Amino acid sequence: MARYGNIIACLPVALLSMVTPGTNAQVAAATNAKANIVFILADDLGYGDVVTYPNPKSPHGRMDTPRLAELTAQSMMFTDAYAGAPVCAPSRCALMTGKHLGHCTVRANGAELNQSDHTVGQVLQQAGYRTALVGKWGLGANGTSGAPLNKGFNDFFGYTSQENAHDYYPPFLWRNEEQQMIPENKNASRNSCGDPFTTNCVWAEDLFVNETLSLLEKYHQTGDQPFYIFLAFTTPHAGAVGSNKETGVPVPDEGTYAEKKWPEVEKHFASCVHKQDAHVGQVLDKLDELQLANNTVVFYASDNGAHNEGGHSYEFFESSGPLRGFKRSIHEGGIRSPLLVRWPGVVKAGAKSGQRWAFYDFMATAADIAGVQSSNLPSNDGYSLVPTLQGNQQPQPDFIYHEYCAPNEDKKGWGQSVVIEPHWKAVRFNNNASSIELYNLEEDISEVHDIAGQNPSVAKQMASIMDQQHIDNGYCHGH
């Protein structure tokens, strides 16, 4: 496995005892049948936006997410999980291909997967799974090598385009390779849909949850294959009505937040989060209704940190919680994600884990759940989380690696970050040795105190990992 044992030789002696090699455990599903997998992905939801995650400073209280609180009580909650990147498409590339951003094809929004990229959908298809993608893709248009049906999905309903997904009330969505028109959204605008409430038009998020419920019904009726559903919401990302601009967070209504004395955009944001929470609940209820819950592994995470767009301020609800930064940052607030995993009969309900895990570990984890040997996987940077889910102690990965071409840290340019045992976090900009920052996350989760000067050998070794993990592919030419 790529991230176990491959950096030990370059670590200082003081750190050798802190990194333990391990292997990718291969285990069978808890029942005779292969477990189904449902991965629910929020878009730009902050670490502190889920009520069960820490948010000690929120000046306006916590947003109402009762179904996610319920899911947390049924799941293992991960405190140290990471998205693939601080923005949408690269993060999805890591999630789908099992490769971190130093190796991924897609390292910025607007790029597409190529012919040689293999995805978790393809791995699960080959293992006998029926696979579906609902919602936002952003890794390749229909007619390209990165199209959903070319990358491991039997069924697709949603947006292929990153930018089109900003329109919450689109004139059409893709059903496989055909456009499915939405008559109510023809020439959608604030005037035609309603202002401030868009009750005359159809919100794409409602269509996504309804499609997911229909797929669960269909897969249950056939019953001859396990299934994998990737439900990729576009909320609470900033968006618009009838355009690809990011002018607000347009929702059908303000729900329980209508009477709050808050700016309109913040009421809309809170309502958006609450509605996604309700949609998650609908999916969980359908799994219960169809008696599928006991053999379905449910993942819930966010694609990157909290956004600060469309007039919404991530500081209004302190959406990053105790973390520094937000979307597009390579500090913790841009890349750390909530992660809940429910697997009845395997995962201890209400458990909490500090095991580090990143989106590029999902391929190995999903393959393990499906009984696929790690030796049969395409090249990847991941490891399986299944032993931890089973309640077994597992060594931490050697490192968690991120990079991004245009981080928002004072426009310092191309950035990298590395986290290693037991608590070190390093950040570097423009491959500049003098710019490296070092933090002790155990004592300083907010990354306030740069201690690189006091720990030059650790900083040097972290820089070495950064150098090793970045392979140039035409992005970030400043490297």
N, C-alpha and C positions, 0 to 999 in steps of 0.2 A: 504494500500500500504506500502510495507516494508520500504521505505526510507522516508516516511513522518511521523513525530510524534514519532518515536521510539527512538530518541536520546535526546529529549528535556529534560528529567529528569536528564540527566548526564551533561548538559551544565552549565557553570557558569552563574549567574544571568545576567551578562553584555551581554551575548549572547542570552538570551531567546527571546528578542524582535526582533532578527534578523532572526529567523526561524519560518516560518508560516506553520501550517499544511495545507494540501490540499487533494483533492480527484482525482481519475482517471476519468476525464470527459469522458462520453460516448456520442458520437455524430454520426449522420448518415452522409453518404457521401453527397457531395454537389449536386449530381444529383440523380435521381431515381435509377439508376444502381449503384452497388457497384464500388468504384474507383479501377482501376488497380494500381499495385505497381511495380515499377522497382527500384531496389537498385543496383547502380553501385559502386563497391569497387576497389579502386586502391591499389597496393601492395607496401608498403614502400615509399609512396609519402609523403614528408615533408609538414608541416604546411605552410612553406614559398614558396613552389614550385608552388602553384596556384597563378596566377598573381594578383588576387583580395585580397589576404591575405597579411598582412604586412611582408615586408622583407627589412628593411631600410639599411642593410649593404652589400647587394649582390655585390661583386666586379666585377662580369661579366654581370651585368644587369639581367633582368627577362627573364625566358624562355617563349616562345611564346605559349600561351594557349588561343587562341581567342574564341573557342567554350565554354570553361569553363567560360570565361569572359561573354559571352552571356548568359550562363545558370545562372550565378550569377545575372545578371540584371533581369532575369525572376523569381528568387527564393527568399527565405528567406535565408540569409547567417548567419550562427551561428559562433560567435567568440570564444565561450567557450564550444565546443563540444569535447568529448573524445572517443577515440577508446576503445576497451575492455581490451587491454593489450599492452605491448611494443613489442610483437612479434606476428607472424602470427596466428598459430593455436589457442592459448588461446583467442586471440581477436575475432576470428570467433566463438569460443564456446560461448562467451558472447553475440555476435550478434545473434546467432541462438537460444540460450536457455533462454535469458533474465536474466541470472545470472552473477553477478560479479565474479571476480577471487577468492574471498574468498569462493565461493560456487560452482563454475564451476567444472565439471568433468575434463576437459582438461585444465591444467595449465602450460603445456610446450609443445613444438613441439614434435610430435611423438606419442602422446596419442590419444585415440579414444573415441567418445561418447558411452555411454553404453545403455542398453535396456531401462532404466528408464528415460533417457533424452528425453524431449519433445521440439520440435523446433517450430519456427515461421512458417515454412513450413507446419507442421502438423496442427497448429492452423488455417492457411488459407485454407488448404485442407478441413478441417471440416466445414469451412464457405462457401464452394462452389467454391473455387478458383482452377484454373489450375495452377500448380506451376512448375517452371523450374530453374535449376542451370546450369550456363555456366561458365567454367573456373576452378579455383582452389578451392578445397574442403578442404582436409587436416584434416578431422575429422573422417575418417574411410574408410577402403578399402572395395571394393565389397566383399561380403561374410561375413562381420562382422555386428554387430548391428549398427555401425556408418555409414554404407554405405548410399549414398545419397537417394536411393529409399526407404530405411528404415526410413529416417528422413524427410519425407514430400515433396519429389520432384517427380512429375510425369515424368519429362523429365530431363535428365542429359547428359551433354557433356563436358568433360574436364579431369582434373587430379584428382584422389582420393588422391594421395600421395603428401605430403609436399615436399619431396626431388625431386621427378620426375618433379615437377613444375619448378625446376631450369633449366631444359632443354628446351630452347625456341624452339627447332626444334626436337620434340620427334618422335620416330618411330610410335607411335600410341597414340590415346586418347580414353577414355572410352565414348561410347554412351550407356547410361543406364548401363547394366551389360556385354556388349560385347566390345571387343577391336576393334576400327576402325583404320585400318592401314593407314599410310600416306606414300605412296610409294616414294615420293620425298625425304623423310627424312630417308630412310633406310641407316644405317651406316653413318649417318650425321657426318660431321667433318668440320673443317675450310677448309680443302683441297677440299672436295666434295661440300660444300655449297658455298664456296667463301670466300675470305679473303682480305680486311676487311669486304666486303659486302656479305651477305648471300643470294644472289638473286637466287641461284640454288635450294634452299630448301624452305619449307613452314613455315612461322612464325606462331606459335600457336595463337598469338593475332589476326591475320587476320582471322583465323578460328573461333575464339570466337565471333568476331563481326558479321561475316557472319551467324553464327548459331543463334545469337540473332535476327538478321533481319528476318531470316526464321521463327523463332518461333513467332515473331510478326505477320507475314503474316498468319501463320497457325491459331493462336488464333483469329485473326481478321476474318478469313473466317468462323470459327465455330461460334464465336460471342455469344455463349449461356452461357459462364462463364466469370467472371472476372479473371484476371491472375496476378500472382506474378512472376517476373523474377529477379533472383539474378545473376547479371553479375559480376563475380569476376576475374578481370584481374590479371595477374602475373607481370605486369609492374608497376613501373620501378625497381622491385627487381633485384638484381644481378643474373646472370645466365651464361649459356654456350651453346655451339653448340655440340649436340650429347653426353652430359654427364650431371651428376647431380651436378657438381662442380659450384662454384660461381667465375668465372674467369673474368667476365666483364659484360657489358650490351649489348649483341649482337643484333643488329637491322639490317634490310635489307639494310638500307642506312643511311647516315647522313643528308639527306634532306637539309633544309635551313642553317644548321650549318657546312656544308662541308668546307667552306672557313675560318672558325674561327681558330685563332691561339691558339687553346686549346689542351690539351692532348686528344688523341683519345678516351679514355674512357669517358671523359666529353662531347665530341661531341656526342658520342653514347647515353649517359644518356639524354642529352637535346633532342635528336631526339626521344628517347623512350617516353619521356613525351609529346612531340608534337604529336606523332602518337597516343598516348592514347587520347589526346584531340580531334583529328580528329575522332577517333572511337566513342567517346561520341557523337560527332556531328552527326555521321551517325545514331546512335540510335534515337536521338532527331528528325532528319529529317524523319526517318521512322514513328515515332509516328505522326508527322504532316501529312505525305503522306496518312496514313491510317485513318486520322481523329480520332486518339485515344488520342491525347495530352491533350484535355480538360478534360478527365476523367481518367488521369493517374498521380499518384504521383511519382515523380522522386527524389530519394535520391542519392547524390554523396558524398563519404567519402573515407578516407584511413585507412588501417587496423592498422597502427602504425606510429611512427615517421620515419624520413628520415634515409635511410640506409647509411652505411659507409663501403661497401664491394665491392669485385670484382675490386679493384683498384680505385673505385670512392670515392671521398672525399665529405662528406656532406657539408663541408665548402666551396667548390668551388662555389656553388651558394647560400651559406648560407641557405640551405634548411629548417632548423628549424626556420628561421626568427628570431624573438627576443627571442625565447625560449631556455632554457638550455637543453643540451643533445640531443640525437638522439635515433634511434632504440635500444631497450633493456634497455633504461633508464626509471626510474620511476619519473624523473623530467619531466617538461611539454613537452620538446622536444621529448620525447619517447612516450607520450600517447595522447597529444592533437591533434585533427584531424580537417582538414577542413570539413565542412558539409554544403551542399547546398540542399535545399528542394524546389522543384517546384510543385505547385498544382494550376493550373489555376482556377480562380474564387473563390479560398479559400485563398491562400497565396498572400499577397500583393507583387507584383513584386518589386524587388530592396530593400526589407526590410532587416534590420540587427538586430540581436537579441543576447543578452548576456545570454539568458536562458541556463543553464547548462544541458547537455544531454550526456549520454554515450551509448555505443553500447547495453548495456543490457536494455536500454529503448526502443529498436526497437520493441520487441515483443508486448509490451503494446500499442505502437503507431500504429503498423500495425493492431493489433486487433481492435483498436478504429476506424481506417479508414474503416475496414471491417464490423463494426457494432457488433463486438463480445463483450459481457459483460465481464468486468474484473473478475467477479466472476466465469466465465467459463474458465479462463486461468489456465494453470499449474502453480505451485509455481514459482515465479520469483521475481527479485529485482527491477523491472522497474516501470516507470510511463509513461503515454501517453503525448506526446508533442502536440497533436492535438489542445488544446485550444490556445497555442502559435501560431501555424500555422494559426489559424483562426483570429489572431490579438488580442486575449484576454490576459490580464495580468495573469500570472500564478506564484504561489510561486516557489521559487527554491527548488530543492530536498534537503533533510536534509544533504546529503553528496554525494560525488563522491569517490568511493573506487577503488583502484588498488593494486595488489601485483604481484610479479614476483620472481621466484626462483633464477635467475642468472642475476641480473641487472649489467650494465657495469660501474656503478659509482665506479671506482677505485677498482673493485673486492671486494666490502665490504660484499657481500653475500646477502642473502634473503632480499627483500625489500618490503615496503608497502608505500602507499601514500593516503592521504585523503584531499579533498577540501570541505570546508563548507562555509556558509554565514558568513559575507558578502564578505570576501576576503582572508580567511586563507587557507594556504596549508602546510601540514606537510608531512615529509618524515622520514622513520625510517628503520634501517637495523638490521637484526638478532634479532628482538624483544628486542633490547638493549635500555633501557630508556635513557641512556646517549648519544645515537647516534641520537636522534630525532632532526630534523631540522624544523624550522617554518619560513614561508615567508608570506608577504603581497602581493598577486598577483596584487592588484590594483595599488600599487606603485612600485612593483618590479617583473614584469612579467618574468624577466630573472633569478629569484631566486639566486640573488647574496648575499643578506644580510640576514643571518640567525638571526632571532630575538627571538629564543626560550628562551634565557636567560632573555630577557626583559618581556616575557609573559609566565611565568611558568604554570599558571593555564590553559591557552589555550592549551599549549603543552601537559599537563597532560590529558586534556579531549580528545584531538585528539588521544593520545595513547590509551585511553579507547575505542574509536570507532574502532581503528585497532584491538584491542583484541576481541571485540565483533563480528567483521565481518569476521574474519578468522576461518574457520572450516577445520581442518586437514583432508586430504584425501590421505595421503601417499606421497605427494610432500613436498618439503621444510622441511626435517626432522630436520633442525636446529631450527625450531620454538618450 
